[in-house]
């Protein structure tokens, strides 16, 4: 019999972030246990993606606790048609439906824009909700500018830039399937692809190709912490910063993300600041973007976004 962790359902429900009526259609995290802000609940996150609630578990819990949680969530979300659980503590991240209809694909709304998501075993959904404020900033600051989107994944930042009226966007990722999903996301938002490029490239081996379309007014760099055959941020982020400077127009902005809480003796933020100081001393920090308030952190493990200007 598997060992399970207790689930303090009453405390979890008391700390749910229930969307206001005007935002009920917007995808968002409604409980962030991974921030260690709630005792005995660091093994669970909850996301609302109408009409679905996705429960992400990082340790096994008893079936009776899941069923009780299901009952309480249905009381809070009258529009909920499905509750599904992704068991991230398992190697294959199994997804199971514990209430309602099984949903493997859905289209969600965020800040007037639409994104296709997948709810399947072994994969992320395709959009990281902790980067919502970052996408919002990009949307508000992309009017008539040229955007380079490195490590574009499913092109969330590209969707935001196009929604904000970007002049051109160049998306680069090592995965063609992710880029294809990004193209689909642009289609469902009825974005013209005439000025949006998608290229499957190993970024660290393709600087010449990237420079061919420079200069850029906004460069977005959101690399994974480690990807075999592609990037190791400890080794490669300084190089990325040096090369990005070469591609920037006058007064361009550099949008740097880091998803690792600590890099050696540095926090993620300290690592970025040190890398910029050593490799791009002529650009200045103009803004730090925090995740939405629901991503409450006590151990500084959240994503970091720093924006610099030349």
Secondary structure as the mmCIF struct_conf table of DSSP 4:
data_model
#
loop_
_struct_conf.conf_type_id
_struct_conf.id
_struct_conf.beg_label_comp_id
_struct_conf.beg_label_asym_id
_struct_conf.beg_label_seq_id
_struct_conf.end_label_comp_id
_struct_conf.end_label_asym_id
_struct_conf.end_label_seq_id
STRN STRN1 UNK A 5 UNK A 5
HELX_RH_AL_P HELX_RH_AL_P1 UNK A 9 UNK A 14
TURN_TY1_P TURN_TY1_P1 UNK A 15 UNK A 15
HELX_LH_PP_P HELX_LH_PP_P1 UNK A 18 UNK A 20
HELX_RH_3T_P HELX_RH_3T_P1 UNK A 21 UNK A 23
TURN_TY1_P TURN_TY1_P2 UNK A 24 UNK A 25
STRN STRN2 UNK A 26 UNK A 26
STRN STRN3 UNK A 28 UNK A 32
HELX_RH_3T_P HELX_RH_3T_P2 UNK A 33 UNK A 35
BEND BEND1 UNK A 36 UNK A 36
BEND BEND2 UNK A 38 UNK A 38
TURN_TY1_P TURN_TY1_P3 UNK A 39 UNK A 40
TURN_TY1_P TURN_TY1_P4 UNK A 42 UNK A 43
STRN STRN4 UNK A 44 UNK A 49
TURN_TY1_P TURN_TY1_P5 UNK A 50 UNK A 51
STRN STRN5 UNK A 52 UNK A 57
BEND BEND3 UNK A 58 UNK A 59
STRN STRN6 UNK A 61 UNK A 61
HELX_RH_AL_P HELX_RH_AL_P2 UNK A 63 UNK A 76
TURN_TY1_P TURN_TY1_P6 UNK A 78 UNK A 79
STRN STRN7 UNK A 82 UNK A 87
TURN_TY1_P TURN_TY1_P7 UNK A 88 UNK A 89
BEND BEND4 UNK A 90 UNK A 90
TURN_TY1_P TURN_TY1_P8 UNK A 91 UNK A 92
STRN STRN8 UNK A 95 UNK A 100
BEND BEND5 UNK A 104 UNK A 104
STRN STRN9 UNK A 105 UNK A 110
TURN_TY1_P TURN_TY1_P9 UNK A 111 UNK A 112
STRN STRN10 UNK A 113 UNK A 118
TURN_TY1_P TURN_TY1_P10 UNK A 121 UNK A 122
BEND BEND6 UNK A 123 UNK A 123
BEND BEND7 UNK A 126 UNK A 126
HELX_RH_3T_P HELX_RH_3T_P3 UNK A 129 UNK A 131
HELX_RH_AL_P HELX_RH_AL_P3 UNK A 132 UNK A 140
TURN_TY1_P TURN_TY1_P11 UNK A 141 UNK A 141
TURN_TY1_P TURN_TY1_P12 UNK A 143 UNK A 144
STRN STRN11 UNK A 146 UNK A 150
BEND BEND8 UNK A 151 UNK A 151
TURN_TY1_P TURN_TY1_P13 UNK A 153 UNK A 155
HELX_RH_AL_P HELX_RH_AL_P4 UNK A 156 UNK A 163
TURN_TY1_P TURN_TY1_P14 UNK A 164 UNK A 165
BEND BEND9 UNK A 167 UNK A 167
STRN STRN12 UNK A 168 UNK A 173
BEND BEND10 UNK A 174 UNK A 174
HELX_RH_AL_P HELX_RH_AL_P5 UNK A 176 UNK A 188
TURN_TY1_P TURN_TY1_P15 UNK A 189 UNK A 190
TURN_TY1_P TURN_TY1_P16 UNK A 194 UNK A 195
STRN STRN13 UNK A 196 UNK A 200
HELX_RH_3T_P HELX_RH_3T_P4 UNK A 203 UNK A 205
HELX_RH_AL_P HELX_RH_AL_P6 UNK A 207 UNK A 211
TURN_TY1_P TURN_TY1_P17 UNK A 212 UNK A 213
STRN STRN14 UNK A 216 UNK A 221
BEND BEND11 UNK A 225 UNK A 225
STRN STRN15 UNK A 226 UNK A 227
TURN_TY1_P TURN_TY1_P18 UNK A 228 UNK A 230
STRN STRN16 UNK A 231 UNK A 232
HELX_RH_AL_P HELX_RH_AL_P7 UNK A 233 UNK A 247
STRN STRN17 UNK A 248 UNK A 258
BEND BEND12 UNK A 261 UNK A 261
STRN STRN18 UNK A 262 UNK A 263
TURN_TY1_P TURN_TY1_P19 UNK A 264 UNK A 265
STRN STRN19 UNK A 266 UNK A 267
HELX_RH_AL_P HELX_RH_AL_P8 UNK A 268 UNK A 279
TURN_TY1_P TURN_TY1_P20 UNK A 281 UNK A 282
STRN STRN20 UNK A 284 UNK A 289
HELX_LH_PP_P HELX_LH_PP_P2 UNK A 290 UNK A 292
TURN_TY1_P TURN_TY1_P21 UNK A 293 UNK A 294
BEND BEND13 UNK A 295 UNK A 295
BEND BEND14 UNK A 298 UNK A 300
BEND BEND15 UNK A 302 UNK A 302
STRN STRN21 UNK A 304 UNK A 309
#
